Amino acid sequence: MTHSILTRRAFAFGAVAGTGTLAACGNGIGSSGSGTIDARVNATLDQMFREYPNTRTLADKANGMLVMPLVTEAGLGFGGAYGRGALRVNNSSVDYYSVTKATGGLQIGAQQYAHVLFFMTNDALSDFRRSPGWAAGGNIEYVISDKGDSLSADTTTVLSPVLAVVFARAGLRLGATLDGTKYTRIIP
């Protein structure tokens, strides 16, 4: 446990110091690989379903879900984010992904959060899986925002090809947006 805490502190210090270097930050790097990621994905889904019961309906309707249990983001002027997770199809992990993000501009602080992308159409899921590096943009509809506001999953929302839930936010940094976030397939 001490190693994980030290790694997070090293990451936050490195990002705030402007080095641009992303450390492992307890996201599964150097661990037992897919087993550790799957355990974290299961815990994250349990927490999401418990705190936001309407997401269970979305999960039942989705063609697949990308679950990122822990994303660490920090910055002072320049910033970055990193995390690892799994793509679930029919309740099974079919691929593993890392998430990275680089930012510039007026920013200060560090935070950690979890997020889940729901692929509501076969086309959206296929596009994601075929992409060598899929980038999140304005095409994502947020079902639960970074402020914890729960929006109802009405017919209009469910028709969106990709839905996002951002939750379990901790830290001192404003906002948790997925714009500019890049997802890349990995072998844990």
C-alpha positions as CSV (number, residue, x, y, z in Angstrom):
1,M,0.0,0.0,0.0
2,T,2.9,2.4,0.8
3,H,4.2,1.9,-2.8
4,S,0.9,3.0,-4.2
5,I,0.7,6.1,-2.1
6,L,4.3,7.1,-2.9
7,T,3.6,6.6,-6.6
8,R,0.6,8.9,-6.5
9,R,2.6,11.5,-4.6
10,A,5.4,11.2,-7.1
11,F,3.0,11.6,-10.0
12,A,1.3,14.7,-8.5
13,F,4.6,16.3,-7.7
14,G,6.0,15.5,-11.2
15,A,2.9,16.9,-13.0
16,V,2.7,20.0,-10.8
17,A,6.4,20.6,-11.3
18,G,5.7,20.7,-15.0
19,T,7.9,17.7,-16.0
20,G,5.2,16.2,-18.1
21,T,6.2,12.8,-16.9
22,L,3.4,10.5,-16.0
23,A,4.0,7.9,-13.3
24,A,2.1,4.7,-12.7
25,C,0.0,6.3,-9.9
26,G,-1.4,2.9,-8.7
27,N,-3.3,2.1,-11.9
28,G,-2.1,-1.4,-12.3
29,I,1.4,-0.8,-13.7
30,G,3.8,-3.3,-12.2
31,S,1.0,-5.4,-10.8
32,S,-0.3,-8.8,-11.7
33,G,-1.8,-7.4,-14.9
34,S,-5.3,-8.3,-16.1
35,G,-6.3,-9.9,-12.8
36,T,-5.7,-6.6,-10.9
37,I,-7.4,-4.5,-13.5
38,D,-10.5,-6.9,-13.6
39,A,-10.8,-6.7,-9.8
40,R,-10.7,-2.9,-9.9
41,V,-13.2,-2.9,-12.7
42,N,-15.6,-5.1,-10.7
43,A,-15.3,-2.9,-7.6
44,T,-15.9,0.2,-9.7
45,L,-19.0,-1.2,-11.4
46,D,-20.3,-2.3,-8.0
47,Q,-19.8,1.3,-6.6
48,M,-21.4,2.9,-9.7
49,F,-24.5,0.7,-9.6
50,R,-24.8,1.3,-5.8
51,E,-24.5,5.1,-6.0
52,Y,-26.3,5.6,-9.3
53,P,-28.9,2.8,-9.8
54,N,-30.0,4.2,-13.1
55,T,-26.7,3.2,-14.6
56,R,-27.7,-0.5,-14.3
57,T,-30.4,0.1,-17.0
58,L,-27.8,1.7,-19.2
59,A,-25.4,-1.3,-18.7
60,D,-28.2,-3.7,-19.7
61,K,-28.9,-1.7,-22.9
62,A,-25.2,-1.1,-23.8
63,N,-23.3,-3.1,-26.4
64,G,-20.2,-2.7,-24.3
65,M,-18.7,-0.6,-21.5
66,L,-15.2,0.8,-21.0
67,V,-14.5,0.9,-17.3
68,M,-11.6,3.1,-16.1
69,P,-11.5,2.5,-12.3
70,L,-8.9,5.1,-11.5
71,V,-7.7,8.1,-13.5
72,T,-5.1,10.4,-11.9
73,E,-4.9,13.9,-13.3
74,A,-2.6,16.7,-12.2
75,G,-1.3,19.9,-13.6
76,L,0.3,23.3,-13.0
77,G,0.3,25.0,-16.4
78,F,0.9,21.8,-18.1
79,G,-0.9,18.7,-17.0
80,G,-1.6,15.1,-17.7
81,A,-3.8,12.1,-16.8
82,Y,-3.3,8.4,-16.8
83,G,-5.3,5.3,-16.0
84,R,-6.0,1.7,-17.0
85,G,-9.1,-0.3,-17.4
86,A,-11.1,-2.9,-19.3
87,L,-13.6,-3.1,-22.1
88,R,-16.5,-5.3,-21.0
89,V,-18.8,-7.0,-23.5
90,N,-21.5,-9.3,-22.2
91,N,-20.0,-8.9,-18.7
92,S,-16.6,-10.2,-19.7
93,S,-13.3,-8.3,-20.2
94,V,-12.5,-8.5,-23.9
95,D,-9.6,-5.9,-24.1
96,Y,-7.6,-3.7,-21.8
97,Y,-7.0,0.0,-22.4
98,S,-4.9,2.8,-21.0
99,V,-6.2,6.4,-20.9
100,T,-3.9,9.4,-21.4
101,K,-4.5,13.1,-21.6
102,A,-2.2,16.1,-21.9
103,T,-3.4,19.6,-21.2
104,G,-2.0,23.1,-21.2
105,G,-3.2,26.5,-20.1
106,L,-4.4,27.9,-16.8
107,Q,-4.7,24.9,-14.4
108,I,-3.6,23.9,-11.0
109,G,-4.2,20.9,-8.8
110,A,-4.6,17.1,-8.8
111,Q,-7.6,14.8,-8.8
112,Q,-8.6,11.2,-9.2
113,Y,-11.8,9.9,-10.6
114,A,-13.4,6.8,-12.2
115,H,-15.4,6.8,-15.4
116,V,-17.4,4.4,-17.6
117,L,-18.1,4.8,-21.2
118,F,-21.3,3.1,-22.4
119,F,-21.3,2.1,-26.1
120,M,-25.0,2.2,-27.0
121,T,-24.7,1.1,-30.6
122,N,-22.8,-1.6,-32.4
123,D,-21.2,1.0,-34.7
124,A,-19.9,3.0,-31.8
125,L,-18.4,-0.1,-30.1
126,S,-16.9,-1.3,-33.5
127,D,-15.4,2.1,-34.2
128,F,-13.8,2.2,-30.7
129,R,-12.3,-1.3,-31.0
130,R,-10.9,-0.8,-34.5
131,S,-9.3,2.5,-33.6
132,P,-5.6,2.5,-32.9
133,G,-6.1,5.4,-30.4
134,W,-9.7,6.6,-29.9
135,A,-10.1,10.1,-28.6
136,A,-13.0,11.3,-26.6
137,G,-14.5,14.6,-27.8
138,G,-17.8,16.5,-27.9
139,N,-19.6,13.4,-29.2
140,I,-19.9,12.0,-25.6
141,E,-23.1,12.6,-23.7
142,Y,-22.7,12.8,-19.9
143,V,-25.2,10.8,-17.8
144,I,-23.5,11.8,-14.6
145,S,-21.4,14.9,-14.5
146,D,-18.2,15.5,-12.6
147,K,-20.3,17.4,-10.0
148,G,-22.2,14.2,-9.3
149,D,-25.4,15.4,-10.8
150,S,-27.4,12.5,-12.0
151,L,-29.3,13.1,-15.2
152,S,-32.2,10.8,-16.2
153,A,-31.5,8.3,-18.9
154,D,-34.4,9.3,-21.1
155,T,-35.1,8.2,-24.6
156,T,-33.0,11.1,-26.1
157,T,-30.0,10.3,-24.0
158,V,-30.1,6.5,-24.7
159,L,-30.1,7.3,-28.4
160,S,-26.6,8.8,-28.1
161,P,-23.9,6.4,-29.4
162,V,-21.6,6.9,-26.4
163,L,-22.6,7.9,-22.9
164,A,-20.2,8.7,-20.0
165,V,-20.4,8.5,-16.3
166,V,-17.7,10.3,-14.3
167,F,-17.8,9.7,-10.6
168,A,-15.9,9.0,-7.4
169,R,-14.0,12.3,-7.8
170,A,-11.4,13.2,-5.2
171,G,-8.8,15.9,-5.1
172,L,-8.3,19.6,-5.6
173,R,-8.9,20.4,-9.2
174,L,-11.9,21.8,-10.9
175,G,-13.8,19.7,-13.4
176,A,-13.4,16.2,-14.8
177,T,-14.0,16.2,-18.5
178,L,-13.1,13.5,-21.0
179,D,-12.5,15.9,-23.9
180,G,-9.1,15.2,-25.4
181,T,-8.7,11.9,-23.6
182,K,-7.1,9.2,-25.7
183,Y,-7.8,5.5,-25.2
184,T,-5.2,2.9,-26.4
185,R,-5.4,-0.9,-26.3
186,I,-2.8,-2.4,-24.1
187,I,-1.6,-5.9,-23.0
188,P,-1.4,-5.9,-19.2
